[in-house]
Amino acid sequence: MSEGALDDLDELFVLGDKSSVYENGSNEGTWLHCKEHHLAPEQESASSFHFTVKEESAEATGEGFLVKVVGSFSVEVGEEARTYRAAVSYVLVPMEGQLRILHLHWSSRQMK
């Protein structure tokens, strides 16, 4: 995301209608829907994005994994820099010999 290459992230997700993305209490649909209708417009207005991981853990859940990340990110929109706290969790499942994200939940709140 920091390089603005959203299409490169496709290989990380289960594609088609199987994946799901939730953000701040909203259902953003599949990864492809979220990317096209939510993230792409946001990236057009942002000049930078940087995520800093403070805590990260993973635990096995049957054949897959639950990953939990806490950190912060900064983004510049126009001349305004904004910083947010973030908690992200995602479920990885094996597919075609690789682990892919089946479900992503992103929660963030702007820091003052």
C-alpha positions in Angstrom: 0.0 0.0 0.0 2.8 2.4 0.8 4.0 2.1 -2.9 0.4 2.5 -4.2 0.5 -0.9 -5.9 -2.9 -2.2 -4.8 -3.1 -4.8 -7.6 0.1 -6.4 -6.2 -1.8 -7.2 -3.1 -4.3 -9.4 -5.0 -1.8 -12.4 -4.7 -2.2 -12.1 -0.9 -6.0 -12.7 -0.9 -8.4 -15.5 -1.7 -10.0 -14.0 -4.8 -13.5 -14.2 -6.2 -16.4 -14.0 -3.8 -14.8 -16.0 -1.0 -12.8 -13.2 0.8 -14.3 -10.6 3.1 -13.0 -7.2 4.4 -14.4 -5.3 7.3 -13.3 -1.8 8.4 -14.4 0.1 11.4 -17.7 -1.7 11.7 -18.5 -1.7 8.0 -18.7 -4.6 5.6 -16.4 -3.6 2.7 -17.3 -6.7 0.7 -14.7 -8.9 -1.0 -11.1 -7.9 -1.3 -11.6 -6.9 -5.0 -14.7 -4.8 -4.2 -12.9 -3.1 -1.3 -9.8 -2.4 -3.4 -11.8 -0.9 -6.3 -14.4 1.0 -4.4 -12.7 2.0 -1.2 -8.9 1.8 -1.2 -8.3 3.0 -4.8 -10.2 6.3 -4.3 -8.5 6.8 -0.9 -5.0 6.4 -2.5 -5.8 8.9 -5.2 -6.2 11.6 -2.5 -3.3 10.5 -0.3 0.3 11.3 -1.1 1.9 8.8 1.3 1.1 5.9 3.6 3.3 4.3 6.2 2.4 1.6 8.8 4.4 0.8 11.9 3.9 -2.5 13.7 4.0 -2.4 17.5 2.7 -5.9 18.3 2.2 -8.9 16.1 1.1 -12.4 16.8 -0.1 -15.5 14.9 -1.8 -18.6 16.1 -2.7 -21.8 14.3 -6.5 -22.4 13.8 -6.9 -25.8 12.2 -5.3 -25.6 8.8 -4.9 -21.8 8.8 -3.7 -19.0 11.1 -5.2 -16.0 12.9 -2.8 -13.0 12.7 -3.2 -10.0 15.0 -1.4 -6.7 14.5 -1.5 -3.5 16.5 0.3 -0.4 15.3 -0.1 3.0 13.8 -0.1 4.5 10.4 0.4 7.9 8.9 -1.1 9.3 5.7 -0.8 12.6 4.0 -3.8 14.1 2.4 -3.0 17.3 0.6 -0.8 19.2 3.0 -2.4 17.6 6.1 -0.6 14.7 7.8 -2.8 12.4 9.8 -1.8 9.6 12.2 -4.0 6.7 13.3 -3.9 3.9 15.8 -4.8 0.6 14.2 -5.7 -2.9 15.1 -5.8 -5.4 12.2 -6.6 -9.1 12.2 -6.7 -11.5 9.4 -7.3 -15.2 8.8 -4.9 -17.0 6.5 -5.8 -20.3 4.8 -3.8 -22.6 2.5 -4.7 -22.2 -1.1 -2.7 -23.4 -4.2 0.4 -24.1 -2.0 0.4 -20.6 -0.4 -1.2 -19.0 2.6 -3.8 -16.4 1.5 -6.0 -13.9 3.4 -9.6 -15.2 3.6 -10.8 -12.5 6.0 -9.4 -9.1 7.0 -10.7 -6.8 9.7 -9.1 -3.3 10.0 -10.0 -0.9 12.8 -8.4 2.5 13.2 -8.9 5.7 15.1 -7.2 9.1 14.4 -4.7 10.1 17.1 -4.9 13.7 18.3 
